[in-house]
Amino acid sequence: MIGTLINVGTILLGSFLGILVGKRLSDRLRNTIIAGLGLFTFGYGIMAFIDTENALVPLGGLLIGALLGEWWKLEEGLEKAGGFLRDRFVRKGSDEAQQGQFVEGFVTASLVFVIGPIAILGSIQDGLTGDFEMLAIKAVLDGFASIAFASSLGMGVAFSALSILIYQSAITLLASFFSLYFSAAMMNEMTAVGGLVLMAIAISSLLGIRKIRTGSFLPALLITPLIVWVLERFFGG
């Protein structure tokens, strides 16, 4: 849990600094920083995916997860969560552009900071062994990223720390309870599908190449290890 708290602290600090220096950063510099983060995120996603031992497993998890995500309307749920916070912390006199920016900042930062191999594996490592070194590394990366995000997307980025606190704490607690049932193969394929989602985030939110409803892929992070469990249980791996 210590690693998650450090992560939350760096995001809040980075968001505060980003808001302070936002007007001093040119649009060109902000766009370049975000593009750089997008390239790194895309590359990291590729690195995570290529370690899969069976590409059909993350593919199945991604497709089934997308069906569930669309059925449950997770993308809209994230937007509603951002709107809920926006209505309480953004002044009513603000224009529509600023209100929309709050939601975009919350959703984009939440997805980038929450989804990914480091968030998943770091939280699991913390829950299984108490070692939060991986989460500490993630905290540094997220801290710098939040400066760039907050300078262009504003206060909504800071509230993504709530997503981090809930998500990573939940994984850490679950890992400690279910450590006996979580195999190396399940962790490996979950990391692989997380890499695919990271690439989607880079393409949609960071590089702006094509809009992807990335939030709908969230269930894939649960479905993929479940597929591995079924294969191991009934088909011998």
Summary of the structure (lengths in Angstrom):
residues: 237
radius of gyration: 17.7
end to end distance: 32.4
largest distance: 61.2
contacts: 854
relative contact order: 0.22
helix: 84%
strand: 0%
